[in-house]
Every structure is written in C-alpha cells, then in structure tokens.
Amino acid sequence: MPDHDDLHDRGLAFDVATLLDRRRVLGLMAGAGLVALAGCAGGSKDTASGSAAASGSASRSATTTGSCAEIPEETAGPFPGDGSNGPNILSQSGIVRSDIRSSFGSASGVAEGVRLTINLSVVDASNGCAALAGAAVYLWHCDINGAYSMYSQGVTNENYLRGVQEADSAGSVTFTSIFPAAYSGRWPHIHFEVYPSLAKATATENKIATSQLALPEAICRTVYATDGYSTSVRNLTQTSLQTDNVFSDGYASQLATVTGNVSTGYVANLSVPV
C-alpha cells in the first residue's frame, strides 16, 4: 500500500495538525525572507485566518459593515454524514477540500452534472456583519439523481458532494460541485454547518449554525432541461419555495444569487450571518 493511502486513515484531526505544521514552516520561511508558498485545504491563508485556526476560534474582522440577522437555523436532514445520524465524514482525512465532485479515500466515484461553484461569506451577525475569518464550513448536497452519498441506495460506499473549507480573511469559502437535483418533496437546496474553527469541525456539538441554501427557480428550470436531470423536471413542478417544508416560513436570506450558464457552469453566492 502506498504511503499516501495511510494518511487517509488518520482522520481530520491529523489533517488539521498537518495544516498547522505547514503554516509554521511557512512562517519561518517568510521570516527568512523567502517566498511563502500557498498552504493546503483550499488555497492560501493570511496571518489572521492562520492564527484563528491555531487558537481554535474564528477571528472577527472589522472590515465588513452593515445590518444582518442570523441565517435561519434549519434541520441537517436525514443524511448529514456528520456523525449525528450514522456515518461521520468529518472524522476522515481528506474531507478538507474545495472540489467535492469526487469521492476520496477508498471510494472512487465522481458526481456528474452541471458545474456549480458555491461561494459562502461567513459573517458575524452580532458584530456588524464583520467577516468571520477562520470559521469552518461543512457543506453537502444530493447528486444528479437526488441521492446522498453514504446513505442512498447505490452510493452508500461513496462520499462525494461533501467537504469542509476554512474561511479566509474575508470570511469566504468556495466549493466546486455540481448542480443538485430536485427530489420528491423538497425544493433544490444545499446543506451546510458552520463551526468556529477547522480544528473544531470534527464534532457536531461544536457547530454554531446549521442551515440550507435555496436555488432560484429560473436557474433550476434551465439546468433541469439538460441531460441527466429529467426526474428533477417533474419533481420541481410538485413543490415551491412557498410550500417547501424548510423554506415555507421565509427564504429571502437563504436564496442564493446565481449567475452563469449551462456550458461554463454556474456560480452561487450567499452571505451567511451566524
């Protein structure tokens, strides 16, 4: 067995320790006048976010101002994969990643579908919407068939469309994924949990928010007209944002702004005050 396979058995705690060790090395290199290389887990980290992760809590930046209310707390659903209801993906090394289209570790499946980039901006609702640097976001959603990896029949051995990212100095995290299906009884959506730091994103009792992102109807209709999404066309006609069992009590703060097209992919943006 190659050495890199062994690393996939040590868990997220090992990933975090490795990440911090690399940051310490980069800090020493910078002090010596050398060029610091970008770290792991989804891109470069500045001093603020690096310190936040090391101390185990998010750093609140004063660069963002405005009025914001906390994003509504929602159910994690029956397929969270966070250890609260069966399997725990958060304990697996490799979960810290930006591109979540493929499975990792011993799994090898790849989720097909129209490309979707998901940008979340995590901000502090109690501090004038200041960026919450160093926070961690665990994000997951269903595949093109409406199935959830780790749970649904046929994909129980897969772990695609699940990932964790650490917020940068602007409170931003980015995931590369596919446009989720509309399955029976639910409006098209994406689940996420927010944790105070990457180091604490290993146990659900540490999370500070659980919510869902809703996708705009016009974009959904366009995507579902493409190959592979035929079942979603019918399912979308059977529900609405107003009747969905999660979004029916109000969805304005959870409805993402989506731009792009089928050919090059879409980009969804949402502010997440916690």
C-alpha positions, 0 to 999 in steps of 0.5 A, spaced: 500 500 500 502 506 498 504 511 503 499 516 501 493 511 502 495 511 510 494 518 511 487 517 509 486 513 515 488 518 520 482 522 520 481 530 520 484 531 526 491 529 523 489 533 517 488 539 521 495 538 525 498 537 518 495 544 516 498 547 522 505 544 521 505 547 514 503 554 516 509 554 521 514 552 516 511 557 512 512 562 517 519 561 518 520 561 511 517 568 510 521 570 516 527 568 512 525 572 507 523 567 502 517 566 498 511 563 502 508 558 498 500 557 498 498 552 504 493 546 503 485 545 504 483 550 499 488 555 497 492 560 501 491 563 508 493 570 511 496 571 518 489 572 521 485 566 518 492 562 520 492 564 527 484 563 528 485 556 526 491 555 531 487 558 537 481 554 535 476 560 534 474 564 528 477 571 528 472 577 527 474 582 522 472 589 522 472 590 515 465 588 513 459 593 515 452 593 515 445 590 518 444 582 518 440 577 522 442 570 523 441 565 517 435 561 519 437 555 523 434 549 519 434 541 520 441 537 517 436 532 514 436 525 514 443 524 511 448 529 514 454 524 514 456 528 520 456 523 525 449 525 528 445 520 524 450 514 522 456 515 518 461 521 520 465 524 514 468 529 518 472 524 522 476 522 515 482 525 512 481 528 506 474 531 507 478 538 507 477 540 500 474 545 495 472 540 489 467 535 492 465 532 485 469 526 487 469 521 492 476 520 496 479 515 500 477 508 498 471 510 494 472 512 487 466 515 484 465 522 481 458 526 481 456 528 474 452 534 472 452 541 471 458 545 474 456 549 480 461 553 484 458 555 491 461 561 494 459 562 502 461 569 506 461 567 513 459 573 517 458 575 524 451 577 525 452 580 532 458 584 530 456 588 524 456 583 519 464 583 520 467 577 516 468 571 520 475 569 518 477 562 520 470 559 521 469 552 518 464 550 513 461 543 512 457 543 506 453 537 502 448 536 497 444 530 493 447 528 486 444 528 479 439 523 481 437 526 488 441 521 492 446 522 498 452 519 498 453 514 504 446 513 505 442 512 498 441 506 495 447 505 490 452 510 493 452 508 500 460 506 499 461 513 496 462 520 499 462 525 494 458 532 494 461 533 501 467 537 504 469 542 509 473 549 507 476 554 512 474 561 511 479 566 509 480 573 511 474 575 508 470 570 511 469 566 504 469 559 502 468 556 495 466 549 493 466 546 486 460 541 485 455 540 481 448 542 480 443 538 485 437 535 483 430 536 485 427 530 489 420 528 491 418 533 496 423 538 497 425 544 493 433 544 490 437 546 496 444 545 499 446 543 506 451 546 510 454 547 518 458 552 520 463 551 526 468 556 529 474 553 527 477 547 522 480 544 528 473 544 531 469 541 525 470 534 527 464 534 532 457 536 531 456 539 538 461 544 536 457 547 530 454 554 531 449 554 525 446 549 521 442 551 515 440 550 507 441 554 501 435 555 496 436 555 488 432 560 484 427 557 480 429 560 473 436 557 474 433 550 476 428 550 470 434 551 465 439 546 468 433 541 469 432 541 461 439 538 460 441 531 460 441 527 466 436 531 470 429 529 467 426 526 474 428 533 477 423 536 471 417 533 474 419 533 481 420 541 481 413 542 478 410 538 485 413 543 490 415 551 491 419 555 495 412 557 498 410 550 500 417 547 501 417 544 508 424 548 510 423 554 506 415 555 507 416 560 513 421 565 509 427 564 504 429 571 502 436 570 506 437 563 504 436 564 496 442 564 493 444 569 487 446 565 481 449 567 475 452 563 469 450 558 464 449 551 462 456 550 458 461 554 463 457 552 469 454 556 474 456 560 480 452 561 487 453 566 492 450 567 499 452 571 505 451 567 511 450 571 518 451 566 524 
